[in-house]
Amino acid sequence: MSKTKNIVVIGGGTGTYTALLGLKKYPVNLTAIVSMADDGGSTKILREEFGVLPPGSVRPALVALSHAPQAISNLFQFRFAEGQGLNGHNFGNLFLTALTKQLGSFEKAIEEAGRILNIRGRVIPSTLENCRLMAQLENGEVVEGETNIDIPKHDGRLKIQKVWLEPVCRANPKALEALKETDVIVIGPGDLYTSLLPNFLVEGIREAVRQAPGEKVFVCNLMTKFGETNGFSAKDFVSTLEKYIGEGALTHIIVNTKRPSPERIRKYEEAHAHFVEYDKRELKEKKLRVIEEDVLRPMGLIRHNADVLARLICRL
């Protein structure tokens, strides 16, 4: 009898949420390793006022893995739109902060929230140390904080030369343990510099990924992001990842073959985001097995189709 596959998804935000949402329908052992660099909005205030690690990073992953009634999942995603002190806060973030203070540990808070949401799988912070994401631009300017990189106040046309964490952080031992036992590592989808790479800037993660058995799959982004990946092709995404993980670390790439309609793409282009093109020959030169598929959600925001993505990953 074949053993149940262990799948680890590395990232953060809506991309990781999408990947987990599809994968949880399969008989696999799922683990999400999420970035701890988030410092915007509700999360920023809670980090500063309560000294907690970023709850906004783990909340989407917990909700994605939930098998609780829909009303409970919806509650964890609810954002207050009014009220002095509450406006802009997310209920799930407040809940995780309260659990952290009550139980004395962010890890215990995640476990308890996981029980309440009846999750199948695990959500593991990439580090348990407080860190800040930094970026140096091509003109030498240094940008401090994930939010300032994600929503640039500087000239967003400038390329990012390198990113790092301050202070240097050690990996969460549970993340390293999960990577040792994995059959498939899924990187992405997600914002390259602010959701994916912060995980590999943590001491120990890069080495653990390189040494891990099994396949290492990069789910390529559908659209570029202004201030992060202007003009990037699929090869540029891979080259940047390899700069931080190491050349030859990835085994597969999933690329999208379906171009969104002009109507869907228009508002993205207004925000200087463009469809990510790929050249199969270039990707094969990087020794990658290229999986070409229509992975575009049929309507609404330009996001990956969770079910198609999961089917491709589980077929490996």
C-alpha positions in Angstrom: 0.0 0.0 0.0 1.5 3.4 -1.0 2.1 5.9 1.7 0.3 9.2 1.8 2.2 12.0 0.1 3.7 14.8 2.2 3.3 18.1 0.4 4.9 21.3 1.7 3.7 24.7 0.3 6.1 27.6 0.9 4.9 31.2 0.5 2.3 33.5 2.1 -0.8 35.5 1.3 -3.5 34.8 -1.3 -1.2 32.6 -3.5 -0.6 30.1 -0.7 -4.3 30.2 0.2 -5.2 29.2 -3.4 -2.7 26.3 -3.5 -3.9 24.9 -0.1 -7.6 25.3 -1.0 -7.2 22.9 -3.9 -4.7 20.5 -2.3 -6.8 19.9 0.8 -9.3 18.0 -1.3 -6.7 15.3 -1.9 -5.6 12.5 0.5 -2.2 14.1 1.3 -0.4 15.4 4.4 -0.3 19.1 3.9 2.1 21.7 5.5 2.2 25.4 4.8 5.5 27.2 5.7 4.7 30.9 5.7 6.7 34.1 5.7 7.0 36.2 8.9 7.9 39.4 7.1 4.4 40.9 6.8 4.2 44.4 8.4 1.3 46.2 6.8 -2.2 47.3 7.9 -3.8 45.4 10.8 -0.7 43.2 11.2 1.6 46.2 11.6 -0.5 47.7 14.4 -0.7 44.3 16.3 3.0 43.7 15.9 3.9 47.1 17.3 1.3 47.3 20.1 1.4 43.7 21.3 4.8 42.4 20.2 3.3 39.4 18.4 4.6 37.8 15.2 2.5 38.7 12.1 -0.9 37.0 12.4 -1.9 38.2 8.9 0.7 35.7 7.4 -0.8 32.6 9.0 -4.5 33.5 8.9 -5.1 32.8 5.1 -3.4 29.5 5.4 -5.4 28.4 8.4 -8.7 29.4 6.7 -7.7 27.6 3.5 -7.1 24.4 5.4 -10.3 24.7 7.5 -13.1 22.1 7.5 -15.2 24.1 9.9 -18.6 25.5 8.9 -18.3 28.3 6.3 -19.5 30.9 8.8 -16.5 30.3 11.1 -14.1 30.6 8.1 -15.8 33.8 7.0 -15.6 35.2 10.5 -11.8 34.7 10.5 -11.6 36.7 7.3 -13.9 39.5 8.4 -12.4 43.0 8.4 -13.9 45.9 10.4 -14.8 48.9 8.2 -15.7 51.2 11.1 -15.2 51.8 14.8 -12.5 53.7 16.6 -9.5 51.4 17.1 -11.2 48.6 15.2 -11.4 50.1 11.7 -9.1 48.1 9.3 -8.5 45.3 11.7 -9.2 41.7 10.7 -11.1 39.5 13.2 -8.8 36.6 12.6 -5.7 38.7 13.3 -7.3 39.9 16.6 -8.2 36.4 17.5 -4.7 35.1 16.9 -3.2 38.0 18.9 -5.6 37.3 21.8 -4.7 33.6 21.8 -0.9 34.4 21.7 -1.3 36.6 24.8 -3.5 34.1 26.6 -1.4 31.0 25.8 2.0 32.8 25.9 3.1 31.5 22.5 2.4 32.3 18.8 2.9 28.6 18.0 0.3 27.5 20.6 -2.0 30.2 19.3 -1.8 28.7 15.7 -2.4 25.2 17.0 -5.5 26.3 19.0 -6.9 28.4 16.1 -6.3 25.3 13.9 -8.4 23.2 16.3 -11.2 25.8 16.2 -11.1 25.9 12.4 -10.8 22.1 12.2 -7.9 22.3 9.9 -6.4 19.2 8.2 -2.7 19.9 7.8 -0.3 22.2 9.6 0.6 25.9 9.3 4.2 26.6 10.4 5.9 30.1 10.6 9.3 30.0 8.7 10.9 31.6 11.8 9.8 32.4 15.3 12.0 35.5 15.5 11.0 39.0 14.9 12.3 40.2 11.5 12.0 43.0 9.0 12.4 42.7 5.3 14.9 45.0 3.5 15.5 45.7 -0.1 18.2 47.5 -2.1 17.2 49.1 -5.4 19.3 49.4 -8.5 20.1 53.0 -7.6 21.5 52.0 -4.2 18.5 53.2 -2.2 17.5 50.9 0.7 13.7 50.3 1.3 12.7 49.1 4.8 9.7 46.9 5.5 7.6 44.5 3.5 4.8 46.9 2.9 7.0 49.6 1.5 8.4 47.1 -1.0 4.9 45.7 -1.8 3.3 49.1 -2.2 6.2 51.3 -3.3 6.5 54.9 -2.2 9.7 55.1 -4.2 9.9 54.9 -8.0 8.4 51.5 -8.7 10.2 51.2 -12.0 13.5 50.7 -10.3 14.6 47.1 -10.1 15.3 45.3 -6.8 18.9 44.3 -6.6 18.7 42.2 -3.4 16.6 41.5 -0.3 17.6 40.4 3.2 16.2 40.2 6.7 17.2 42.3 9.7 18.1 41.0 12.1 19.3 37.6 10.7 16.8 35.0 11.8 17.0 31.2 12.4 14.5 28.8 10.9 11.7 27.4 13.0 12.8 23.8 13.8 9.4 22.5 12.8 9.8 24.0 9.3 13.1 22.2 8.9 11.6 18.9 10.1 8.7 19.2 7.7 11.1 19.8 4.8 13.1 16.6 5.7 10.0 14.5 5.3 8.4 16.0 2.2 7.7 14.3 -1.2 6.8 17.5 -3.0 7.7 21.1 -2.2 5.5 23.7 -3.8 6.9 27.3 -4.1 4.2 29.9 -4.8 2.2 31.3 -6.3 2.7 34.6 -4.6 4.6 38.0 -4.8 8.2 37.0 -5.4 10.0 39.5 -3.1 7.4 39.9 -0.4 5.7 36.5 0.0 8.1 33.9 -1.4 11.7 35.0 -0.9 11.4 36.1 2.8 11.1 32.3 3.6 14.4 31.6 2.0 16.2 34.5 3.7 15.7 32.7 7.0 18.9 30.8 8.0 18.5 27.1 7.4 15.5 27.0 5.0 17.4 27.3 1.8 19.7 24.4 2.8 16.8 22.3 3.9 14.9 22.8 0.6 18.0 21.9 -1.4 18.6 18.7 0.6 14.9 17.7 0.7 13.9 14.6 -1.2 11.3 14.7 -3.9 10.2 17.3 -6.4 10.5 21.1 -6.0 7.8 22.8 -8.0 7.6 26.5 -8.7 4.1 27.8 -9.6 4.9 30.7 -11.9 3.0 34.0 -11.4 0.2 34.9 -13.8 1.0 38.6 -13.8 4.0 40.8 -13.0 3.8 43.2 -10.0 4.8 46.9 -10.2 7.7 47.6 -7.9 8.8 44.0 -7.7 8.8 42.1 -11.0 8.3 44.7 -13.7 8.8 43.1 -17.2 9.6 39.7 -15.7 9.3 36.5 -17.8 9.0 33.1 -16.3 12.7 32.7 -16.7 13.3 35.9 -14.7 11.2 34.5 -11.8 13.2 31.3 -11.8 16.6 33.1 -12.0 15.7 35.3 -9.1 14.6 32.3 -7.0 17.8 30.4 -7.9 19.8 33.4 -6.7 18.5 32.7 -3.2 17.9 29.0 -3.1 20.7 27.9 -5.4 21.0 26.9 -9.1 19.3 23.6 -10.0 17.2 23.5 -6.8 13.9 23.5 -8.7 12.8 20.5 -10.6 9.5 21.6 -12.2 7.7 24.8 -13.2 4.0 25.2 -13.8 3.3 27.9 -16.4 0.0 29.2 -17.6 -1.1 28.9 -21.2 -4.3 30.9 -21.2 -4.2 34.7 -21.7 -6.9 36.6 -19.8 -9.4 38.6 -21.7 -8.6 42.3 -22.4 -11.4 43.3 -20.0 -9.9 41.3 -17.1 -6.4 42.5 -17.8 -7.2 46.2 -18.2 -7.3 47.2 -14.6 -4.0 45.3 -14.0 -2.3 47.2 -16.8 -3.5 50.4 -15.3 -1.5 49.3 -12.2 1.5 48.6 -14.5 1.1 44.8 -14.2 1.4 42.6 -17.3 0.8 39.0 -18.3 3.9 36.8 -17.6 5.2 35.3 -20.8 7.4 32.1 -21.0 9.8 30.5 -23.4 9.7 26.7 -23.0 13.2 26.4 -24.5 14.7 28.8 -22.0 13.1 27.0 -19.1 14.3 23.6 -20.4 17.9 25.0 -20.6 17.6 25.5 -16.8 17.0 21.8 -16.5 13.3 22.3 -15.5 10.5 20.0 -16.4 7.9 22.4 -17.8 4.2 21.8 -17.1 2.1 23.9 -19.4 -1.6 24.2 -18.6 -4.5 26.6 -18.5 -4.3 27.4 -14.7 -6.3 30.6 -14.9 -9.4 31.0 -12.9 -12.3 31.3 -15.4 -13.6 34.7 -14.1 -13.0 37.5 -11.6 -9.6 38.5 -10.4 -6.6 37.0 -12.3 -5.7 34.2 -10.0 -4.8 30.6 -10.3 -7.5 27.9 -10.5 -7.1 26.1 -7.2 -8.5 22.8 -8.4 -6.4 22.6 -11.6 -3.3 23.6 -9.7 -3.9 20.9 -7.1 -4.5 18.2 -9.8 -1.2 19.1 -11.5 0.7 19.0 -8.3 -0.8 15.7 -7.1 -0.1 14.1 -10.5 3.7 14.4 -10.0 
